[in-house]
Amino acid sequence: MKAIYWVYGLSWGLFLAYYLLGGRWGSPSWENAVFGFLYMWVPGLVALYFARREGLRLPLSPRPNRYWLFAWLFPVGLTLLSLPLSLPFGAWKGLKGLLPPEAPALPEAALWALLLLQGLLAGATVNLLAALGEELFWRGYLWEKLRERGFWPASLEIGFYWGLWHAPLVLAGHNYPKEPLLGVPMTILFTLLLTPALLHVREKGGSILAAALLHGTLNAVAGLSLVAVERTHDLLIGVVGLPGFFLMALFNLWLRSRV
């Protein structure tokens, strides 16, 4: 499949160019924000090119249904449920450490509500736009090419390709800064487990935008699970650690009984 090689080649080439020009992934800066947006949109541009050339339709209907609501709230549930499952591996820290010293004091519950609402807003706006770049390819073009293999075989293949695509970012410290080498197979496992939910809302929601909503909201709120609990080990805490994997596996078992 030519398109997947173009995605890898262009994405990894972009990362190499960024690195050689002095960019370093992981530090909060406008350069990283711009690079991250461009990296996420490389698959989208490839998808649009190949879909047009091959006459494939990539559904982008903006008409929401109840599955869009599920897509919006699923990341919040995943994040909150991963917290108690992380506590055997790290002490509770809460979110107050995120506030600058000059900020007005807020009750912990109010801070959680504020940050989750902020994440929901970002997930439905700017993060959705960024995530759409990825979803146009992984749950758009690639799903259309693999659809005839069936939901679960296609989920496995798409999840593997998607996880491997993250490899340069993970080796540079994305999600698993203390375990970059183990982080690559962990990322692949994460994307294997998450892909069925994304494909499910893409199909039931009737639009790639529904998958982008889930993806973008998860990017906005999942980090809370990594800061509220002491991060004793990258692989044991939060949504991108074993607690998140366990919860996604449970969801997939439920989904397996229905799809």
Residue frames as qw, qx, qy, qz and C-alpha x, y, z in Angstrom:
[[0.000, 0.889, 0.458, 0.000, 0.00, 0.00, 0.00],
 [0.483, 0.447, -0.011, 0.753, 1.83, 3.07, -1.29],
 [0.234, -0.821, -0.103, -0.511, 0.09, 5.58, 0.94],
 [0.767, -0.633, -0.054, 0.086, 1.44, 4.12, 4.19],
 [0.757, -0.007, 0.053, 0.652, 5.02, 4.39, 2.93],
 [0.182, 0.635, 0.121, 0.740, 4.42, 8.02, 2.00],
 [0.516, -0.802, -0.115, -0.278, 3.07, 8.70, 5.49],
 [0.830, -0.437, 0.017, 0.347, 6.09, 7.13, 7.17],
 [0.649, 0.230, 0.128, 0.714, 8.60, 8.69, 4.81],
 [0.052, 0.707, 0.131, 0.693, 7.21, 12.21, 4.98],
 [0.597, -0.770, -0.099, -0.200, 6.47, 12.15, 8.73],
 [0.833, -0.387, 0.049, 0.392, 9.80, 10.69, 9.76],
 [0.545, 0.373, 0.132, 0.739, 11.60, 12.94, 7.29],
 [0.156, -0.823, -0.117, -0.534, 9.87, 15.95, 8.85],
 [0.731, -0.680, -0.014, 0.053, 10.96, 14.83, 12.30],
 [0.799, -0.052, 0.093, 0.592, 14.56, 14.37, 11.14],
 [0.300, 0.604, 0.131, 0.727, 14.60, 17.84, 9.57],
 [0.415, -0.837, -0.091, -0.344, 13.18, 19.36, 12.76],
 [0.831, -0.494, 0.030, 0.256, 15.81, 17.60, 14.86],
 [0.701, 0.163, 0.127, 0.682, 18.70, 18.59, 12.58],
 [0.098, 0.705, 0.129, 0.690, 17.53, 22.21, 12.71],
 [0.124, 0.266, -0.566, 0.770, 17.83, 22.12, 16.50],
 [0.641, -0.350, -0.099, -0.676, 14.25, 21.29, 17.48],
 [0.136, 0.126, -0.927, 0.325, 13.77, 19.05, 20.49],
 [0.547, -0.406, -0.550, -0.484, 10.46, 17.31, 21.14],
 [0.580, -0.403, -0.649, 0.282, 9.02, 17.54, 24.63],
 [0.235, -0.256, -0.297, 0.890, 9.78, 21.09, 25.73],
 [0.190, 0.789, 0.565, -0.151, 6.69, 23.37, 25.75],
 [0.163, -0.425, 0.245, 0.856, 7.28, 25.97, 23.04],
 [0.574, 0.597, 0.089, -0.554, 5.53, 27.44, 20.03],
 [0.277, 0.510, -0.735, -0.350, 8.03, 25.63, 17.77],
 [0.124, -0.020, 0.987, -0.104, 6.97, 22.28, 19.23],
 [0.466, 0.464, 0.534, -0.532, 3.31, 23.20, 18.89],
 [0.500, 0.634, -0.265, -0.528, 3.75, 24.08, 15.21],
 [0.168, 0.380, -0.891, -0.181, 5.84, 20.98, 14.54],
 [0.291, 0.117, 0.901, -0.299, 3.32, 18.74, 16.32],
 [0.557, 0.552, 0.273, -0.558, 0.46, 20.17, 14.25],
 [0.443, 0.603, -0.517, -0.416, 2.39, 19.65, 11.01],
 [0.020, -0.252, 0.967, -0.008, 3.39, 16.11, 12.01],
 [0.425, 0.282, 0.761, -0.401, -0.24, 15.21, 12.72],
 [0.556, 0.641, 0.124, -0.516, -1.36, 16.63, 9.38],
 [0.055, 0.456, -0.783, -0.420, 1.14, 14.74, 7.20],
 [0.234, 0.174, 0.956, 0.035, -1.13, 11.62, 7.22],
 [0.358, 0.660, 0.476, -0.458, -4.14, 13.82, 6.49],
 [0.273, 0.703, -0.327, -0.569, -2.56, 15.39, 3.44],
 [0.029, -0.235, 0.928, 0.288, -1.48, 11.99, 2.16],
 [0.308, 0.372, 0.849, -0.214, -5.02, 10.68, 2.71],
 [0.379, 0.724, 0.197, -0.541, -6.59, 13.56, 0.80],
 [0.173, 0.584, -0.604, -0.514, -4.19, 13.11, -2.11],
 [0.034, -0.088, 0.979, 0.180, -4.64, 9.35, -2.46],
 [0.334, 0.467, 0.732, -0.367, -8.39, 9.46, -1.82],
 [0.395, 0.704, -0.024, -0.590, -8.85, 12.00, -4.60],
 [0.162, 0.480, -0.751, -0.423, -6.63, 10.06, -6.97],
 [0.006, -0.026, -0.998, -0.049, -8.45, 6.78, -6.25],
 [0.423, -0.319, -0.430, -0.732, -11.95, 8.23, -6.05],
 [0.414, -0.316, -0.795, 0.310, -12.45, 7.25, -2.40],
 [0.296, -0.739, -0.191, -0.574, -15.00, 9.14, -0.33],
 [0.376, -0.025, -0.645, 0.665, -13.84, 10.24, 3.13],
 [0.277, -0.739, -0.551, -0.272, -17.02, 11.11, 5.09],
 [0.286, 0.023, -0.342, 0.895, -16.78, 14.43, 6.90],
 [0.284, -0.667, -0.521, -0.451, -20.41, 15.08, 7.73],
 [0.072, 0.273, -0.458, 0.843, -20.77, 17.71, 10.48],
 [0.646, -0.387, -0.216, -0.621, -24.11, 16.28, 11.65],
 [0.022, -0.321, 0.843, -0.432, -23.62, 14.94, 15.18],
 [0.748, -0.320, -0.443, -0.376, -25.58, 12.11, 16.77],
 [0.732, -0.649, 0.110, -0.177, -25.41, 10.39, 20.16],
 [0.923, 0.002, -0.023, 0.385, -22.15, 8.66, 19.21],
 [0.336, 0.653, -0.154, 0.661, -20.48, 12.05, 18.97],
 [0.494, -0.732, 0.173, -0.436, -21.44, 12.63, 22.61],
 [0.956, -0.261, 0.068, 0.117, -19.90, 9.28, 23.48],
 [0.729, 0.400, -0.077, 0.550, -16.75, 10.25, 21.55],
 [0.015, 0.765, -0.161, 0.624, -16.56, 13.51, 23.52],
 [0.611, -0.637, 0.244, -0.403, -17.05, 11.98, 26.97],
 [0.977, 0.007, -0.183, 0.108, -15.23, 8.64, 26.57],
 [0.549, 0.434, -0.395, 0.595, -11.79, 10.24, 27.12],
 [0.302, -0.591, 0.317, -0.678, -12.98, 11.90, 30.34],
 [0.912, -0.293, 0.054, -0.282, -14.25, 8.58, 31.70],
 [0.890, 0.223, -0.263, 0.298, -11.05, 6.83, 30.67],
 [0.262, 0.569, -0.391, 0.675, -8.93, 9.49, 32.37],
 [0.495, -0.534, 0.290, -0.621, -10.90, 9.56, 35.63],
 [0.968, -0.175, -0.006, -0.178, -11.17, 5.77, 35.93],
 [0.770, 0.360, -0.371, 0.375, -7.44, 5.36, 35.36],
 [0.079, -0.711, 0.390, -0.579, -6.68, 7.41, 38.48],
 [0.747, -0.462, 0.350, -0.325, -7.70, 4.90, 41.20],
 [0.984, 0.147, 0.014, 0.098, -6.07, 2.12, 39.19],
 [0.513, 0.646, -0.322, 0.465, -2.81, 4.11, 39.22],
 [0.416, -0.780, 0.255, -0.393, -2.72, 4.59, 43.01],
 [0.943, -0.294, 0.114, 0.109, -1.11, 1.20, 43.80],
 [0.789, 0.261, 0.062, 0.552, 1.90, 2.41, 41.79],
 [0.306, 0.309, -0.090, 0.896, 2.16, 6.05, 42.88],
 [0.129, -0.464, -0.588, 0.649, 0.96, 8.45, 45.59],
 [0.154, 0.829, 0.508, 0.177, -1.86, 10.91, 44.95],
 [0.374, -0.087, -0.032, 0.923, -0.64, 14.45, 44.21],
 [0.180, 0.792, 0.483, -0.327, -3.74, 16.16, 42.91],
 [0.497, 0.632, 0.319, 0.501, -3.74, 19.13, 40.57],
 [0.217, -0.959, -0.114, 0.145, -2.98, 22.09, 42.84],
 [0.585, -0.438, 0.341, 0.591, 0.69, 21.90, 41.92],
 [0.481, 0.455, 0.513, 0.547, -0.27, 22.97, 38.40],
 [0.016, -0.955, -0.273, -0.112, -1.30, 26.43, 39.57],
 [0.438, 0.475, -0.254, 0.720, 1.29, 29.23, 39.66],
 [0.349, -0.265, -0.603, 0.667, 1.93, 30.70, 43.14],
 [0.093, 0.102, 0.087, -0.987, 0.14, 33.95, 42.28],
 [0.372, -0.270, -0.681, -0.571, -3.04, 32.17, 41.14],
 [0.545, -0.357, 0.254, -0.715, -6.11, 32.36, 43.44],
 [0.183, -0.134, 0.952, -0.205, -6.65, 29.26, 45.53],
 [0.675, 0.007, -0.350, -0.649, -9.29, 26.88, 44.20],
 [0.768, -0.207, 0.530, -0.295, -10.83, 23.81, 45.83],
 [0.273, -0.255, 0.868, 0.328, -9.49, 20.62, 44.28],
 [0.443, 0.464, 0.767, -0.028, -12.91, 19.64, 42.93],
 [0.307, 0.875, 0.131, -0.350, -13.33, 23.04, 41.26],
 [0.063, -0.666, 0.604, 0.433, -9.89, 22.76, 39.69],
 [0.377, 0.041, 0.902, 0.205, -10.74, 19.34, 38.29],
 [0.411, 0.695, 0.568, -0.159, -14.02, 20.64, 36.88],
 [0.156, 0.877, -0.146, -0.431, -12.30, 23.66, 35.34],
 [0.134, -0.509, 0.748, 0.403, -9.52, 21.64, 33.69],
 [0.405, 0.231, 0.878, 0.112, -11.89, 18.96, 32.40],
 [0.374, 0.809, 0.377, -0.252, -14.20, 21.61, 30.93],
 [0.050, 0.799, -0.402, -0.445, -11.18, 23.26, 29.35],
 [0.286, -0.229, 0.879, 0.305, -10.15, 19.89, 27.91],
 [0.443, 0.510, 0.735, -0.053, -13.64, 19.27, 26.53],
 [0.285, 0.886, 0.069, -0.360, -13.63, 22.68, 24.87],
 [0.050, -0.654, 0.635, 0.407, -10.18, 22.13, 23.38],
 [0.417, -0.002, 0.897, 0.144, -11.15, 18.63, 22.27],
 [0.442, 0.655, 0.610, -0.065, -14.08, 19.98, 20.27],
 [0.251, 0.948, -0.021, -0.194, -12.14, 22.86, 18.67],
 [0.163, 0.816, -0.541, -0.120, -8.39, 23.25, 18.21],
 [0.402, -0.340, 0.850, -0.003, -7.52, 19.68, 19.23],
 [0.734, 0.412, 0.514, -0.163, -10.20, 18.29, 16.91],
 [0.502, 0.832, -0.167, -0.168, -8.63, 20.20, 14.02],
 [0.041, -0.666, 0.743, 0.046, -5.18, 18.83, 14.84],
 [0.544, -0.088, 0.825, -0.123, -6.43, 15.26, 15.36],
 [0.728, 0.566, 0.205, -0.329, -8.36, 15.39, 12.08],
 [0.300, 0.720, -0.587, -0.216, -5.03, 15.27, 10.28],
 [0.163, -0.276, 0.945, -0.067, -4.36, 11.82, 11.70],
 [0.558, 0.255, 0.692, -0.380, -7.93, 10.58, 11.51],
 [0.594, 0.615, -0.167, -0.491, -8.27, 11.38, 7.80],
 [0.392, 0.480, -0.772, -0.140, -5.68, 8.70, 7.18],
 [0.032, -0.173, 0.947, -0.269, -5.95, 6.08, 9.95],
 [0.336, 0.361, 0.780, -0.385, -9.74, 5.97, 10.40],
 [0.483, 0.648, 0.008, -0.589, -10.46, 7.51, 7.01],
 [0.524, 0.582, -0.531, -0.325, -8.42, 6.39, 4.01],
 [0.095, 0.335, -0.934, 0.079, -6.83, 3.31, 5.59],
 [0.474, 0.148, 0.727, -0.474, -10.13, 2.07, 7.02],
 [0.685, 0.520, -0.001, -0.510, -11.74, 2.37, 3.58],
 [0.441, 0.536, -0.698, -0.177, -8.91, 0.31, 2.09],
 [0.106, 0.196, -0.944, 0.243, -9.08, -2.38, 4.80],
 [0.591, -0.066, 0.250, -0.764, -12.83, -2.40, 5.47],
 [0.822, 0.134, -0.400, -0.383, -13.45, -5.64, 3.59],
 [0.426, 0.237, -0.818, 0.306, -11.21, -7.52, 6.03],
 [0.568, -0.583, -0.579, -0.036, -13.69, -6.88, 8.83],
 [0.276, -0.910, 0.024, -0.307, -13.80, -4.58, 11.84],
 [0.729, -0.638, 0.228, 0.092, -11.42, -6.42, 14.18],
 [0.813, 0.078, 0.243, 0.523, -8.71, -7.51, 11.69],
 [0.327, 0.735, 0.125, 0.580, -8.69, -3.99, 10.25],
 [0.425, -0.887, 0.045, -0.172, -8.51, -2.49, 13.77],
 [0.826, -0.401, 0.218, 0.330, -5.41, -4.55, 14.51],
 [0.672, 0.320, 0.250, 0.619, -3.67, -3.56, 11.29],
 [0.073, 0.849, 0.117, 0.510, -4.57, 0.12, 11.56],
 [0.590, -0.805, 0.055, -0.036, -3.60, 0.19, 15.25],
 [0.826, -0.211, 0.203, 0.481, -0.19, -1.30, 14.50],
 [0.497, 0.505, 0.218, 0.671, 0.59, 1.10, 11.65],
 [0.172, -0.895, -0.116, -0.396, -0.63, 4.05, 13.70],
 [0.710, -0.684, 0.082, 0.147, 1.47, 3.12, 16.73],
 [0.777, -0.008, 0.220, 0.590, 4.63, 2.60, 14.67],
 [0.293, 0.759, 0.202, 0.546, 4.13, 6.02, 13.06],
 [0.390, -0.907, 0.014, -0.156, 4.68, 7.58, 16.53],
 [0.902, -0.131, -0.127, 0.392, 8.11, 5.92, 16.93],
 [0.460, 0.414, -0.150, 0.771, 10.35, 9.00, 16.39],
 [0.319, -0.685, 0.038, -0.654, 8.28, 11.05, 18.85],
 [0.868, -0.479, -0.085, -0.096, 8.34, 8.29, 21.46],
 [0.827, 0.058, -0.153, 0.537, 12.10, 7.80, 21.11],
 [0.219, 0.502, -0.113, 0.829, 12.41, 11.55, 21.68],
 [0.066, -0.012, -0.656, 0.751, 10.43, 11.26, 24.95],
 [0.492, -0.189, -0.224, -0.819, 6.75, 11.49, 23.99],
 [0.812, -0.328, -0.211, -0.433, 4.48, 9.86, 26.65],
 [0.933, -0.308, -0.081, 0.165, 7.30, 7.69, 28.07],
 [0.187, 0.914, -0.316, 0.174, 10.22, 10.07, 28.71],
 [0.411, -0.627, 0.652, -0.117, 12.06, 7.70, 31.07],
 [0.655, -0.009, 0.753, 0.067, 11.42, 4.59, 28.95],
 [0.401, 0.590, -0.264, -0.649, 11.81, 5.66, 25.31],
 [0.185, 0.263, -0.895, -0.310, 12.77, 2.23, 23.99],
 [0.079, 0.287, 0.932, -0.206, 10.03, 0.35, 25.84],
 [0.286, 0.494, 0.262, -0.778, 7.78, 3.25, 24.96],
 [0.312, 0.283, -0.598, -0.681, 7.65, 2.23, 21.29],
 [0.278, -0.175, -0.929, -0.170, 6.00, -1.18, 21.86],
 [0.005, 0.436, 0.675, -0.596, 3.88, 0.39, 24.62],
 [0.277, 0.406, -0.078, -0.867, 2.65, 3.01, 22.17],
 [0.349, 0.081, -0.777, -0.517, 1.81, 0.32, 19.63],
 [0.181, -0.312, -0.912, 0.197, -0.14, -1.56, 22.30],
 [0.109, 0.449, 0.378, -0.803, -1.91, 1.67, 23.25],
 [0.357, 0.329, -0.328, -0.810, -2.94, 2.37, 19.66],
 [0.281, -0.063, -0.925, -0.247, -4.03, -1.25, 19.15],
 [0.105, -0.410, -0.811, 0.403, -6.34, -0.92, 22.16],
 [0.136, 0.502, 0.220, -0.825, -7.67, 2.53, 21.27],
 [0.108, 0.131, -0.628, -0.759, -8.33, 1.97, 17.56],
 [0.086, -0.409, -0.895, -0.156, -11.57, -0.05, 18.01],
 [0.037, -0.686, -0.496, 0.531, -13.18, 2.83, 19.93],
 [0.026, 0.504, -0.249, -0.826, -12.12, 5.31, 17.26],
 [0.095, -0.020, -0.816, -0.569, -13.37, 3.10, 14.44],
 [0.041, -0.507, -0.847, 0.154, -16.62, 2.46, 16.30],
 [0.059, 0.719, 0.311, -0.619, -17.46, 6.16, 16.64],
 [0.025, 0.361, -0.511, -0.780, -16.30, 6.85, 13.09],
 [0.099, -0.196, -0.890, -0.399, -18.77, 4.27, 11.79],
 [0.125, -0.621, -0.753, 0.179, -21.68, 4.89, 14.15],
 [0.075, -0.671, -0.161, 0.720, -21.13, 8.65, 14.11],
 [0.601, 0.683, 0.405, 0.091, -21.13, 8.61, 10.31],
 [0.279, 0.933, -0.129, 0.187, -18.10, 10.86, 10.05],
 [0.712, 0.187, -0.352, 0.578, -14.34, 10.98, 10.51],
 [0.089, -0.627, 0.189, -0.751, -15.02, 14.10, 12.59],
 [0.799, -0.521, -0.050, -0.297, -16.46, 11.90, 15.35],
 [0.905, -0.066, -0.172, 0.383, -13.18, 9.99, 15.59],
 [0.381, 0.471, -0.174, 0.776, -11.25, 13.28, 15.56],
 [0.444, -0.684, 0.028, -0.579, -13.45, 14.51, 18.43],
 [0.914, -0.399, -0.068, 0.029, -12.56, 11.46, 20.55],
 [0.786, 0.177, -0.113, 0.582, -8.89, 11.67, 19.60],
 [0.171, 0.611, -0.098, 0.767, -8.63, 15.41, 20.19],
 [0.583, -0.680, 0.028, -0.445, -10.42, 15.28, 23.55],
 [0.937, -0.255, -0.104, 0.216, -8.23, 12.41, 24.72],
 [0.599, 0.342, -0.143, 0.710, -5.14, 14.45, 23.83],
 [0.118, -0.677, 0.057, -0.724, -6.58, 17.30, 25.89],
 [0.661, -0.589, 0.122, -0.449, -7.49, 15.44, 29.10],
 [0.943, -0.038, -0.307, 0.121, -5.33, 12.30, 29.34],
 [0.427, 0.465, -0.437, 0.641, -2.36, 14.26, 30.70],
 [0.480, -0.599, 0.208, -0.606, -4.30, 14.92, 33.92],
 [0.964, -0.239, -0.071, -0.090, -3.90, 11.24, 34.78],
 [0.791, 0.250, -0.260, 0.494, -0.12, 11.65, 34.59],
 [0.151, 0.503, -0.307, 0.793, 0.17, 14.65, 36.88],
 [0.621, -0.539, 0.023, -0.569, -2.42, 13.84, 39.55],
 [0.947, -0.312, 0.067, 0.036, -0.57, 10.68, 40.60],
 [0.300, -0.741, 0.544, 0.255, 3.15, 10.49, 41.33],
 [0.806, 0.512, -0.245, -0.170, 4.73, 9.14, 38.16],
 [0.627, -0.550, 0.547, 0.063, 6.94, 6.47, 39.68],
 [0.441, -0.100, 0.783, 0.427, 7.20, 4.57, 36.40],
 [0.277, 0.288, -0.348, -0.848, 6.16, 5.62, 32.90],
 [0.352, -0.019, -0.844, -0.404, 4.52, 2.28, 32.15],
 [0.248, -0.308, -0.875, 0.279, 2.38, 2.02, 35.31],
 [0.023, 0.472, 0.406, -0.782, 0.54, 5.33, 35.58],
 [0.286, 0.493, -0.002, -0.822, -2.41, 6.90, 33.81],
 [0.764, 0.495, 0.134, -0.391, -4.15, 6.47, 30.49],
 [0.590, 0.643, -0.480, -0.089, -0.94, 5.65, 28.60],
 [0.065, -0.427, 0.867, -0.250, 0.13, 3.12, 31.24],
 [0.147, -0.088, -0.985, -0.017, -1.26, -0.21, 32.40],
 [0.236, 0.403, 0.629, -0.621, -4.39, 1.30, 34.06],
 [0.441, 0.500, -0.140, -0.732, -5.49, 2.83, 30.76],
 [0.296, 0.250, -0.853, -0.351, -4.67, -0.36, 28.87],
 [0.052, 0.187, 0.941, -0.276, -6.79, -2.41, 31.28],
 [0.350, 0.502, 0.402, -0.681, -9.77, -0.07, 30.88],
 [0.434, 0.482, -0.412, -0.640, -9.51, -0.02, 27.08],
 [0.160, 0.115, -0.971, -0.136, -9.25, -3.82, 27.04],
 [0.209, 0.348, 0.792, -0.455, -12.48, -4.02, 29.07],
 [0.426, 0.556, 0.051, -0.712, -14.19, -1.67, 26.64],
 [0.340, 0.392, -0.708, -0.479, -13.02, -3.77, 23.71],
 [0.027, 0.087, 0.990, -0.109, -14.39, -6.92, 25.31],
 [0.334, 0.517, 0.530, -0.583, -17.74, -5.16, 25.63],
 [0.391, 0.590, -0.263, -0.655, -17.53, -3.87, 22.07],
 [0.083, 0.246, -0.924, -0.280, -16.58, -7.34, 20.80],
 [0.219, 0.303, 0.894, -0.245, -19.91, -8.66, 22.03],
 [0.351, 0.698, 0.347, -0.518, -21.72, -6.03, 19.97],
 [0.356, 0.722, -0.363, -0.470, -19.71, -5.69, 16.73]]
